[in-house]
Amino acid sequence: MNDLITRSLTGAALILLALMAAVVGGYFFAILVAAAATAVFYEWMQLVRGKGAAWSIGGFVYALLPALALLWIRDRADNGLGLVLWVFIVTWATDIGGYFVGRAFGKRKLAPAISPGKTWAGLYGGMAAAALLGGGWVLYAGLDRALFALAPLFAIAAQGGDLFESWLKRRAGVKDSGDMLPGHGGVFDRLDGLLPVALLTGIAVIAGAV
C-alpha cells in the first residue's frame, strides 16, 4: 500500500479513536491515556538506553504528567470534554498547518541541526492554524476566551515537543521512536506535540487562567 495512504488511514483511525475516547470519558478514556503514556515511556527508554537513571526518571515524568493533566481536565475541569478537544485541535492544527505551509513557503530552516525539515514558515503556519481552529472551537464550545491567546503560544510548545523528540532520536541515531503505528513510526512520534500542550493546559486550568 502506498505510504501516504497508509499514513492517512492510520492518522484518521487515531483521530477517531481519540475523539471517541474523549467523548465517552470514564474508564475508556483513562485506559487509552494510560496505554499511550506507557507506550511513550517505553519508546523513550529505547531512545535513551544506557544513558543512566536520570534519563529514565525524566522519561517517566515526561510521559506521566501530561497523562494526568488530560485525565484531570476531562473529569474535573468545567467543560472538561470541550477543553480536551481543544487540546487535540490545537495540537493537530499545529501539525497540519505547519506541514502544508512549510511545504509551500518554507525556506529558512527552524532547527537544521535537529530537524532539517522544519522551517520558520511551518512554525508560523502551525501557529496561525492553531489560533484559527482553536479559536473557532472556543467560540463553538463556549470555552474561556483566554484560550484565544493561548492557542498560538501552545502551538509553539507543540513544535518544541516535536523538536525535543527529534533531538532524542538524533542522539539515538534512529528515524522513528518505534514502529507501532504503520506509516507514522512510534506512539511518541505522534504524541510529541500533544504532551506539552496537555500539560500546559492542565497548568492553566489549575492556575485559574482559563
N, CA, C and O of each residue as an XYZ file, in Angstrom:
840
protein
N       0.849     -1.200      0.000
C       0.000      0.000      0.000
C       0.881      1.246      0.000
O       1.900      1.313      0.688
N       0.461      2.220     -0.785
C       1.188      3.482     -0.830
C       1.370      4.036      0.572
O       0.450      4.006      1.389
N       2.590      4.554      0.848
C       2.905      5.024      2.203
C       1.991      6.170      2.628
O       1.605      6.255      3.793
N       1.642      7.052      1.692
C       0.761      8.169      2.026
C      -0.623      7.666      2.426
O      -1.231      8.177      3.367
N      -1.117      6.655      1.702
C      -2.423      6.093      2.037
C      -2.379      5.437      3.408
O      -3.283      5.624      4.223
N      -1.322      4.666      3.660
C      -1.166      4.015      4.962
C      -1.113      5.050      6.077
O      -1.766      4.898      7.109
N      -0.333      6.097      5.861
C      -0.199      7.157      6.861
C      -1.539      7.844      7.106
O      -1.900      8.128      8.248
N      -2.270      8.106      6.027
C      -3.554      8.798      6.144
C      -4.575      7.940      6.882
O      -5.290      8.436      7.752
N      -4.645      6.660      6.542
C      -5.613      5.767      7.192
C      -5.287      5.603      8.675
O      -6.180      5.623      9.522
N      -4.007      5.442      8.978
C      -3.612      5.308     10.381
C      -3.931      6.586     11.143
O      -4.459      6.540     12.254
N      -3.606      7.731     10.539
C      -3.886      9.007     11.192
C      -5.367      9.202     11.446
O      -5.759      9.646     12.526
N      -6.200      8.875     10.459
C      -7.649      9.021     10.625
C      -8.162      8.105     11.727
O      -9.014      8.502     12.521
N      -7.645      6.880     11.777
C      -8.069      5.943     12.810
C      -7.687      6.431     14.200
O      -8.465      6.305     15.145
N      -6.494      6.984     14.319
C      -6.045      7.512     15.615
C      -6.898      8.688     16.065
O      -7.251      8.791     17.240
N      -7.229      9.577     15.128
C      -8.067     10.727     15.460
C      -9.447     10.274     15.915
O      -9.965     10.771     16.915
N     -10.043      9.340     15.192
C     -11.365      8.842     15.562
C     -11.335      8.163     16.928
O     -12.251      8.338     17.732
N     -10.290      7.392     17.188
C     -10.170      6.720     18.479
C     -10.040      7.730     19.607
O     -10.678      7.593     20.651
N      -9.207      8.749     19.391
C      -9.020      9.769     20.419
C     -10.308     10.531     20.684
O     -10.655     10.785     21.838
N     -11.015     10.897     19.628
C     -12.261     11.632     19.789
C     -13.315     10.780     20.494
O     -14.014     11.261     21.387
N     -13.424      9.526     20.093
C     -14.409      8.647     20.710
C     -14.114      8.442     22.191
O     -15.022      8.472     23.022
N     -12.844      8.235     22.513
C     -12.465      8.028     23.913
C     -12.751      9.269     24.742
O     -13.233      9.170     25.871
N     -12.453     10.450     24.178
C     -12.690     11.690     24.909
C     -14.175     11.901     25.161
O     -14.566     12.319     26.250
N     -14.998     11.617     24.169
C     -16.443     11.802     24.318
C     -17.020     10.818     25.326
O     -17.839     11.195     26.164
N     -16.600      9.567     25.251
C     -17.107      8.547     26.179
C     -16.611      8.826     27.595
O     -17.360      8.704     28.564
N     -15.321      9.204     27.701
C     -14.743      9.518     29.005
C     -14.618      8.286     29.890
O     -14.533      7.161     29.398
N     -14.608      8.507     31.194
C     -14.566      7.404     32.152
C     -13.370      6.492     31.977
O     -12.271      6.927     31.632
N     -13.616      5.197     32.228
C     -12.540      4.206     32.156
C     -11.980      4.073     30.748
O     -10.787      3.825     30.572
N     -12.836      4.235     29.747
C     -12.374      4.090     28.371
C     -11.293      5.120     28.063
O     -10.242      4.781     27.517
N     -11.552      6.372     28.414
C     -10.572      7.424     28.185
C      -9.329      7.207     29.040
O      -8.205      7.387     28.572
N      -9.539      6.819     30.293
C      -8.414      6.609     31.206
C      -7.506      5.490     30.702
O      -6.282      5.610     30.768
N      -8.091      4.409     30.202
C      -7.297      3.284     29.706
C      -6.507      3.699     28.468
O      -5.337      3.343     28.329
N      -7.140      4.450     27.569
C      -6.434      4.885     26.361
C      -5.272      5.813     26.722
O      -4.173      5.673     26.187
N      -5.517      6.755     27.626
C      -4.460      7.685     28.034
C      -3.313      6.932     28.712
O      -2.142      7.209     28.456
N      -3.664      5.973     29.585
C      -2.636      5.191     30.271
C      -1.822      4.363     29.279
O      -0.602      4.252     29.407
N      -2.503      3.782     28.290
C      -1.800      2.982     27.281
C      -0.857      3.858     26.462
O       0.272      3.465     26.169
N      -1.326      5.039     26.099
C      -0.490      5.956     25.319
C       0.728      6.393     26.123
O       1.841      6.419     25.599
N       0.522      6.740     27.401
C       1.636      7.161     28.248
C       2.645      6.034     28.430
O       3.853      6.271     28.433
N       2.149      4.807     28.582
C       3.038      3.658     28.728
C       3.868      3.446     27.459
O       5.062      3.156     27.531
N       3.225      3.593     26.300
C       3.941      3.432     25.032
C       4.997      4.522     24.862
O       6.105      4.249     24.400
N       4.657      5.748     25.231
C       5.623      6.844     25.135
C       6.830      6.556     26.026
O       7.974      6.728     25.605
N       6.572      6.122     27.243
C       7.675      5.825     28.164
C       8.532      4.673     27.650
O       9.759      4.721     27.742
N       7.896      3.646     27.114
C       8.647      2.511     26.564
C       9.566      2.974     25.434
O      10.738      2.602     25.387
N       9.023      3.792     24.520
C       9.828      4.251     23.397
C      10.916      5.227     23.861
O      12.017      5.243     23.311
N      10.603      6.030     24.865
C      11.628      6.902     25.458
C      12.801      6.056     25.957
O      13.961      6.391     25.719
N      12.492      4.964     26.647
C      13.545      4.117     27.197
C      14.413      3.505     26.105
O      15.609      3.293     26.307
N      13.821      3.221     24.957
C      14.621      2.711     23.845
C      15.564      3.788     23.301
O      16.683      3.498     22.880
N      15.088      5.030     23.321
C      15.899      6.127     22.790
C      17.052      6.508     23.709
O      18.090      6.979     23.245
N      16.870      6.304     25.019
C      17.893      6.742     25.979
C      18.587      5.550     26.638
O      19.177      5.686     27.709
N      18.518      4.430     26.022
C      19.123      3.212     26.586
C      20.602      3.445     26.904
O      21.374      3.905     26.063
N      20.969      3.113     28.140
C      22.350      3.250     28.558
C      22.738      4.646     29.015
O      23.907      4.897     29.306
N      21.760      5.572     29.082
C      22.071      6.957     29.448
C      22.037      7.207     30.952
O      22.461      8.268     31.411
N      21.534      6.237     31.726
C      21.529      6.412     33.173
C      20.135      6.591     33.750
O      19.156      6.779     33.027
N      20.074      6.528     35.080
C      18.800      6.564     35.792
C      18.082      7.893     35.634
O      16.854      7.927     35.569
N      18.832      8.993     35.572
C      18.198     10.308     35.465
C      17.337     10.407     34.209
O      16.250     10.982     34.242
N      17.826      9.845     33.103
C      17.045      9.853     31.876
C      15.796      8.994     32.005
O      14.744      9.346     31.472
N      15.904      7.874     32.707
C      14.747      7.004     32.910
C      13.681      7.702     33.750
O      12.495      7.662     33.425
N      14.114      8.333     34.820
C      13.172      9.059     35.680
C      12.552     10.227     34.910
O      11.349     10.473     35.003
N      13.373     10.933     34.160
C      12.874     12.047     33.372
C      11.823     11.602     32.364
O      10.821     12.290     32.167
N      12.042     10.467     31.732
C      11.074      9.942     30.769
C       9.775      9.548     31.431
O       8.697      9.762     30.876
N       9.874      8.965     32.631
C       8.667      8.581     33.364
C       7.827      9.817     33.670
O       6.611      9.809     33.480
N       8.466     10.862     34.138
C       7.762     12.114     34.453
C       7.213     12.752     33.183
O       6.090     13.256     33.171
N       8.004     12.730     32.119
C       7.609     13.353     30.855
C       6.364     12.690     30.269
O       5.536     13.362     29.653
N       6.228     11.390     30.456
C       5.051     10.674     29.968
C       3.879     10.774     30.936
O       2.724     10.829     30.515
N       4.178     10.798     32.239
C       3.121     10.731     33.254
C       2.359     12.042     33.407
O       1.129     12.036     33.425
N       3.067     13.168     33.517
C       2.396     14.427     33.845
C       1.357     14.856     32.798
O       0.261     15.265     33.181
N       1.656     14.780     31.498
C       0.615     15.130     30.522
C      -0.586     14.185     30.585
O      -1.722     14.613     30.375
N      -0.342     12.896     30.875
C      -1.445     11.950     31.005
C      -2.340     12.328     32.177
O      -3.565     12.329     32.054
N      -1.732     12.646     33.304
C      -2.514     13.069     34.466
C      -3.269     14.359     34.169
O      -4.410     14.530     34.598
N      -2.628     15.269     33.431
C      -3.281     16.527     33.083
C      -4.528     16.280     32.244
O      -5.575     16.877     32.494
N      -4.420     15.403     31.249
C      -5.580     15.101     30.403
C      -6.712     14.491     31.216
O      -7.870     14.875     31.048
N      -6.392     13.545     32.095
C      -7.419     12.906     32.909
C      -8.066     13.901     33.855
O      -9.281     13.876     34.055
N      -7.256     14.778     34.439
C      -7.793     15.779     35.359
C      -8.691     16.751     34.620
O      -9.777     17.075     35.102
N      -8.260     17.222     33.461
C      -9.074     18.150     32.673
C     -10.414     17.517     32.321
O     -11.464     18.137     32.491
N     -10.377     16.292     31.835
C     -11.606     15.627     31.379
C     -12.607     15.442     32.506
O     -13.807     15.631     32.308
N     -12.124     15.075     33.690
C     -13.039     14.707     34.771
C     -13.309     15.825     35.767
O     -14.348     15.817     36.427
N     -12.389     16.796     35.893
C     -12.511     17.773     36.971
C     -12.770     19.198     36.506
O     -13.387     19.976     37.233
N     -12.320     19.548     35.334
C     -12.457     20.935     34.869
C     -13.869     21.206     34.376
O     -14.569     20.296     33.932
N     -14.280     22.472     34.459
C     -15.543     22.875     33.852
C     -15.439     22.693     32.338
O     -14.453     23.090     31.717
N     -16.473     22.086     31.760
C     -16.461     21.783     30.324
C     -15.202     21.006     29.956
O     -14.491     21.348     29.010
N     -14.944     19.945     30.733
C     -13.724     19.170     30.542
C     -13.608     18.565     29.162
O     -12.521     18.538     28.585
N     -14.726     18.074     28.620
C     -14.677     17.498     27.279
C     -14.270     18.554     26.258
O     -13.436     18.297     25.391
N     -14.866     19.751     26.364
C     -14.511     20.821     25.437
C     -13.042     21.185     25.515
O     -12.412     21.454     24.492
N     -12.492     21.197     26.722
C     -11.070     21.536     26.889
C     -10.162     20.455     26.312
O      -9.162     20.763     25.663
N     -10.507     19.194     26.545
C      -9.706     18.105     25.980
C      -9.716     18.179     24.456
O      -8.679     18.016     23.813
N     -10.884     18.424     23.888
C     -10.958     18.534     22.432
C     -10.181     19.748     21.939
O      -9.604     19.716     20.852
N     -10.160     20.827     22.736
C      -9.345     21.995     22.368
C      -7.868     21.621     22.328
O      -7.150     22.039     21.420
N      -7.410     20.842     23.299
C      -6.023     20.366     23.307
C      -5.722     19.586     22.020
O      -4.689     19.793     21.383
N      -6.638     18.693     21.653
C      -6.449     17.917     20.426
C      -6.403     18.834     19.205
O      -5.518     18.712     18.358
N      -7.364     19.751     19.127
C      -7.467     20.621     17.952
C      -6.223     21.481     17.797
O      -5.689     21.597     16.694
N      -5.757     22.080     18.874
C      -4.566     22.928     18.800
C      -3.356     22.114     18.341
O      -2.577     22.570     17.505
N      -3.204     20.922     18.885
C      -2.061     20.077     18.515
C      -2.143     19.652     17.059
O      -1.169     19.774     16.317
N      -3.296     19.157     16.651
C      -3.451     18.692     15.267
C      -3.341     19.848     14.278
O      -2.736     19.698     13.216
N      -3.922     21.002     14.618
C      -3.843     22.156     13.732
C      -2.395     22.610     13.564
O      -1.988     23.009     12.473
N      -1.621     22.549     14.642
C      -0.207     22.914     14.561
C       0.531     21.997     13.597
O       1.315     22.462     12.769
N       0.285     20.709     13.702
C       0.937     19.742     12.812
C       0.533     19.967     11.354
O       1.383     20.040     10.466
N      -0.774     20.075     11.124
C      -1.280     20.168      9.755
C      -0.904     21.507      9.124
O      -0.434     21.557      7.987
N      -1.116     22.593      9.875
C      -0.759     23.908      9.346
C       0.735     24.023      9.085
O       1.161     24.573      8.070
N       1.527     23.492     10.021
C       2.968     23.534      9.843
C       3.424     22.740      8.630
O       4.328     23.158      7.907
N       2.795     21.596      8.411
C       3.180     20.736      7.279
C       2.902     21.423      5.949
O       3.788     21.521      5.100
N       1.676     21.899      5.767
C       1.308     22.449      4.464
C       1.944     23.813      4.202
O       2.408     24.069      3.091
N       1.972     24.681      5.195
C       2.608     25.986      4.997
C       4.115     25.821      4.812
O       4.728     26.503      3.992
N       4.700     24.908      5.583
C       6.125     24.655      5.442
C       6.490     24.142      4.064
O       7.495     24.556      3.486
N       5.675     23.242      3.538
C       5.938     22.709      2.197
C       5.772     23.777      1.124
O       6.512     23.797      0.140
N       4.803     24.660      1.317
C       4.507     25.656      0.295
C       5.460     26.848      0.338
O       5.840     27.382     -0.704
N       5.846     27.263      1.543
C       6.591     28.511      1.675
C       7.905     28.384      2.448
O       8.678     29.339      2.536
N       8.147     27.209      3.000
C       9.301     27.059      3.874
C      10.637     27.159      3.155
O      10.907     26.408      2.218
N      11.464     28.086      3.598
C      12.819     28.236      3.063
C      13.836     28.281      4.205
O      14.810     27.528      4.218
N      13.593     29.172      5.155
C      14.552     29.329      6.248
C      14.325     28.233      7.292
O      13.221     28.097      7.820
N      15.353     27.461      7.583
C      15.244     26.329      8.487
C      15.078     26.798      9.930
O      15.692     27.773     10.365
N      14.236     26.080     10.650
C      13.980     26.420     12.047
C      15.085     25.895     12.956
O      15.615     26.629     13.790
N      15.427     24.624     12.788
C      16.468     23.998     13.616
C      17.155     22.930     12.770
O      16.939     21.739     12.994
N      17.979     23.334     11.800
C      18.550     22.383     10.840
C      19.394     21.284     11.459
O      19.489     20.191     10.901
N      20.011     21.557     12.606
C      20.850     20.534     13.233
C      20.020     19.452     13.910
O      20.523     18.362     14.184
N      18.758     19.746     14.179
C      17.902     18.798     14.880
C      16.890     18.163     13.942
O      16.750     16.941     13.901
N      16.181     19.001     13.185
C      15.136     18.518     12.280
C      15.180     19.349     11.006
O      14.533     20.394     10.933
N      15.930     18.906      9.999
C      16.145     19.707      8.789
C      14.859     20.066      8.047
O      14.838     21.036      7.290
N      13.794     19.304      8.250
C      12.557     19.573      7.525
C      11.733     20.700      8.104
O      10.833     21.206      7.432
N      12.011     21.111      9.327
C      11.221     22.154      9.980
C      11.690     23.541      9.528
O      12.888     23.805      9.436
N      10.725     24.415      9.250
C      11.040     25.769      8.806
C      10.294     26.789      9.663
O       9.336     26.460     10.362
N      10.761     28.035      9.589
C      10.074     29.112     10.294
C       8.681     29.332      9.720
O       7.740     29.622     10.459
N       8.551     29.198      8.421
C       7.226     29.335      7.799
C       6.272     28.280      8.334
O       5.101     28.563      8.587
N       6.777     27.058      8.506
C       5.953     25.999      9.063
C       5.507     26.307     10.478
O       4.365     26.037     10.850
N       6.420     26.879     11.274
C       6.057     27.264     12.643
C       4.953     28.311     12.625
O       3.969     28.190     13.355
N       5.111     29.340     11.793
C       4.102     30.392     11.730
C       2.772     29.836     11.204
O       1.701     30.225     11.672
N       2.850     28.936     10.239
C       1.632     28.319      9.718
C       0.922     27.499     10.773
O      -0.306     27.517     10.864
N       1.700     26.773     11.576
C       1.111     25.995     12.656
C       0.469     26.877     13.704
O      -0.605     26.565     14.218
N       1.131     27.985     14.024
C       0.570     28.924     14.996
C      -0.735     29.527     14.479
O      -1.711     29.649     15.219
N      -0.737     29.900     13.204
C      -1.946     30.500     12.624
C      -3.096     29.495     12.592
O      -4.234     29.842     12.909
N      -2.803     28.257     12.213
C      -3.844     27.234     12.163
C      -4.386     26.934     13.555
O      -5.590     26.752     13.733
N      -3.494     26.884     14.537
C      -3.926     26.634     15.915
C      -4.806     27.770     16.421
O      -5.821     27.536     17.077
N      -4.408     29.006     16.109
C      -5.198     30.159     16.532
C      -6.566     30.151     15.870
O      -7.572     30.431     16.521
N      -6.611     29.833     14.586
C      -7.867     29.856     13.839
C      -8.807     28.732     14.278
O      -9.960     28.977     14.635
N      -8.302     27.502     14.246
C      -9.158     26.363     14.568
C      -9.428     26.271     16.068
O     -10.548     25.976     16.486
N      -8.390     26.526     16.880
C      -8.595     26.537     18.319
C      -9.556     27.630     18.734
O     -10.407     27.423     19.600
N      -9.421     28.813     18.110
C     -10.329     29.906     18.412
C     -11.752     29.607     17.986
O     -12.701     29.951     18.691
N     -11.905     28.972     16.843
C     -13.233     28.575     16.398
C     -13.897     27.618     17.370
O     -15.097     27.709     17.630
N     -13.103     26.698     17.906
C     -13.654     25.751     18.871
C     -14.013     26.439     20.185
O     -14.996     26.071     20.828
N     -13.229     27.428     20.586
C     -13.543     28.197     21.791
C     -14.927     28.831     21.661
O     -15.730     28.769     22.592
N     -15.203     29.436     20.514
C     -16.497     30.068     20.288
C     -17.619     29.033     20.253
O     -18.674     29.236     20.854
N     -17.393     27.934     19.556
C     -18.422     26.917     19.411
C     -18.750     26.245     20.736
O     -19.918     26.028     21.057
N     -17.706     25.913     21.512
C     -17.903     25.157     22.753
C     -18.124     26.050     23.965
O     -18.381     25.545     25.058
N     -18.030     27.372     23.795
C     -18.241     28.276     24.915
C     -17.143     28.215     25.960
O     -17.414     28.305     27.158
N     -15.900     28.063     25.510
C     -14.775     27.974     26.432
C     -14.284     29.372     26.809
O     -14.701     30.371     26.223
N     -13.395     29.422     27.792
C     -12.852     30.693     28.264
C     -12.097     31.393     27.140
O     -11.317     30.771     26.420
N     -12.341     32.707     26.998
C     -11.747     33.461     25.898
C     -10.231     33.588     26.015
O      -9.566     33.928     25.036
N      -9.678     33.323     27.187
C      -8.217     33.361     27.326
C      -7.544     32.340     26.416
O      -6.371     32.483     26.070
N      -8.290     31.315     26.034
C      -7.731     30.279     25.163
C      -7.424     30.815     23.768
O      -6.627     30.221     23.042
N      -8.049     31.937     23.383
C      -7.689     32.558     22.107
C      -6.204     32.888     22.075
O      -5.517     32.605     21.094
N      -5.716     33.486     23.153
C      -4.304     33.879     23.216
C      -3.393     32.687     23.438
O      -2.256     32.672     22.967
N      -3.890     31.685     24.156
C      -3.044     30.538     24.472
C      -2.826     29.616     23.277
O      -1.803     28.935     23.209
N      -3.762     29.582     22.341
C      -3.652     28.659     21.206
C      -2.345     28.828     20.425
O      -1.633     27.840     20.246
N      -1.996     30.022     19.954
C      -0.731     30.142     19.210
C       0.493     29.935     20.091
O       1.520     29.448     19.618
N       0.394     30.301     21.377
C       1.528     30.069     22.277
C       1.737     28.580     22.504
O       2.872     28.105     22.525
N       0.647     27.848     22.672
C       0.759     26.406     22.878
C       1.181     25.705     21.589
O       1.751     24.614     21.628
N       0.899     26.337     20.447
C       1.404     25.791     19.184
C       2.926     25.811     19.174
O       3.557     24.890     18.656
N       3.521     26.860     19.746
C       4.981     26.921     19.869
C       5.465     25.790     20.771
O       6.481     25.154     20.491
N       4.722     25.542     21.870
C       5.095     24.449     22.771
C       5.005     23.107     22.060
O       5.855     22.238     22.257
N       3.965     22.934     21.223
C       3.833     21.684     20.466
C       5.022     21.488     19.538
O       5.558     20.386     19.424
N       5.433     22.576     18.870
C       6.601     22.494     17.997
C       7.857     22.183     18.802
O       8.732     21.445     18.349
N       7.936     22.760     20.011
C       9.071     22.456     20.881
C       9.117     20.999     21.272
O      10.189     20.397     21.322
N       7.948     20.423     21.552
C       7.897     18.999     21.877
C       8.348     18.145     20.710
O       9.042     17.145     20.895
N       7.955     18.538     19.507
C       8.376     17.834     18.293
C       9.894     17.901     18.137
O      10.539     16.890     17.861
N      10.456     19.087     18.315
C      11.906     19.246     18.162
C      12.669     18.498     19.250
O      13.736     17.940     18.995
N      12.124     18.489     20.454
C      12.786     17.763     21.535
C      12.852     16.271     21.226
O      13.881     15.631     21.440
N      11.748     15.722     20.720
C      11.769     14.301     20.386
C      12.710     14.033     19.217
O      13.388     13.006     19.188
N      12.754     14.953     18.253
C      13.685     14.805     17.139
C      15.124     14.804     17.633
O      15.963     14.058     17.127
N      15.405     15.641     18.622
C      16.739     15.679     19.209
C      17.080     14.356     19.878
O      18.200     13.862     19.747
N      16.109     13.776     20.602
C      16.336     12.478     21.234
C      16.620     11.404     20.185
O      17.512     10.575     20.364
N      15.865     11.423     19.099
C      16.067     10.423     18.048
C      17.420     10.607     17.364
O      18.096      9.633     17.034
N      17.803     11.853     17.156
C      19.102     12.105     16.518
C      20.236     11.592     17.414
O      21.205     11.012     16.925
N      20.106     11.810     18.719
C      21.112     11.301     19.649
C      21.178      9.780     19.623
O      22.248      9.186     19.762
N      20.009      9.158     19.441
C      19.948      7.696     19.432
C      20.284      7.116     18.059
O      20.491      5.909     17.933
N      20.341      7.962     17.031
C      20.668      7.505     15.685
C      19.548      6.738     15.009
O      19.806      5.810     14.242
N      18.285      7.120     15.289
C      17.147      6.424     14.687
C      16.238      7.444     14.007
O      16.274      8.633     14.321
N      15.423      6.961     13.070
C      14.498      7.822     12.341
C      13.185      7.986     13.092
O      12.619      9.079     13.139
N      12.700      6.883     13.683
C      11.424      6.889     14.397
C      11.627      6.388     15.816
O      12.595      5.686     16.111
N      10.698      6.760     16.690
C      10.792      6.297     18.076
C      10.367      4.846     18.217
O      10.684      4.205     19.220
N       9.656      4.319     17.231
C       9.198      2.936     17.270
C       8.520      2.591     15.966
O       8.629      3.328     14.986
N       7.816      1.462     15.951
C       7.132      1.032     14.728
C       5.728      0.526     15.006
O       5.202     -0.300     14.261
N       5.118      1.024     16.085
C       3.783      0.553     16.452
C       2.690      1.033     15.497
O       1.668      0.368     15.332
N       2.910      2.192     14.869
C       1.870      2.816     14.052
C       2.284      2.821     12.583
O       3.203      3.552     12.215
N       1.630      2.026     11.733
C       2.004      1.970     10.313
C       1.974      3.351      9.654
O       0.979      4.073      9.727
N       3.083      3.692      9.016
C       3.168      4.962      8.318
C       3.527      6.144      9.198
O       3.781      7.236      8.691
N       3.555      5.943     10.507
C       3.821      7.044     11.438
C       5.014      6.792     12.348
O       5.536      7.728     12.955
N       5.447      5.558     12.451
C       6.533      5.250     13.373
C       5.994      4.843     14.726
O       5.169      3.935     14.827
N       6.462      5.521     15.774
C       6.071      5.159     17.123
C       4.982      6.055     17.686
O       4.611      7.064     17.086
N       4.479      5.669     18.846
C       3.469      6.462     19.537
C       4.050      7.814     19.945
O       3.380      8.841     19.843
N       5.296      7.807     20.406
C       5.966      9.047     20.798
C       6.049     10.003     19.612
O       5.923     11.216     19.780
N       6.261      9.457     18.406
C       6.307     10.288     17.206
C       5.000     11.040     16.993
O       5.009     12.171     16.507
N       3.877     10.425     17.349
C       2.569     11.042     17.144
C       2.175     11.957     18.289
O       1.389     12.883     18.089
N       2.695     11.723     19.469
C       2.255     12.476     20.646
C       3.269     13.500     21.123
O       3.059     14.139     22.154
N       4.367     13.668     20.395
C       5.420     14.573     20.869
C       4.922     16.006     21.059
O       5.358     16.696     21.981
N       4.019     16.453     20.200
C       3.470     17.789     20.346
C       2.330     17.877     21.346
O       2.139     18.907     21.993
N       1.575     16.797     21.470
C       0.438     16.784     22.390
C       0.874     16.841     23.847
O       0.187     17.443     24.672
N       1.993     16.230     24.174
C       2.428     16.147     25.573
C       2.572     17.529     26.218
O       1.976     17.757     27.271
N       3.333     18.459     25.638
C       3.439     19.773     26.279
C       2.135     20.561     26.260
O       1.854     21.302     27.202
N       1.333     20.416     25.207
C       0.062     21.151     25.147
C      -0.880     20.671     26.243
O      -1.532     21.484     26.898
N      -0.958     19.361     26.447
C      -1.808     18.816     27.510
C      -1.352     19.296     28.875
O      -2.166     19.707     29.702
N      -0.041     19.241     29.110
C       0.488     19.650     30.415
C       0.237     21.135     30.669
O      -0.211     21.511     31.752
N       0.520     21.971     29.688
C       0.341     23.413     29.850
C      -1.132     23.782     30.022
O      -1.458     24.705     30.769
N      -2.004     23.076     29.347
C      -3.442     23.338     29.512
C      -3.888     22.976     30.917
O      -4.662     23.706     31.536
N      -3.396     21.840     31.425
C      -3.720     21.457     32.791
C      -3.228     22.492     33.803
O      -3.938     22.829     34.751
N      -2.022     22.987     33.597
C      -1.469     24.005     34.483
C      -2.310     25.278     34.424
O      -2.587     25.893     35.454
N      -2.719     25.672     33.206
C      -3.524     26.880     33.052
C      -4.865     26.749     33.760
O      -5.342     27.708     34.366
N      -5.472     25.579     33.688
C      -6.752     25.365     34.357
C      -6.582     25.396     35.867
O      -7.353     26.049     36.571
N      -5.579     24.696     36.359
C      -5.343     24.658     37.814
C      -5.013     26.050     38.347
O      -5.417     26.407     39.454
N      -4.282     26.830     37.560
C      -3.905     28.181     37.983
C      -5.053     29.175     37.865
O      -4.935     30.319     38.304
N      -6.162     28.741     37.275
C      -7.309     29.620     37.115
C      -7.194     30.587     35.965
O      -7.936     31.567     35.902
N      -6.263     30.326     35.042
C      -6.074     31.211     33.890
C      -7.162     31.018     32.851
O      -7.425     31.920     32.056
N      -7.799     29.855     32.845
C      -8.894     29.587     31.914
C     -10.055     28.931     32.663
O     -11.082     28.622     32.060
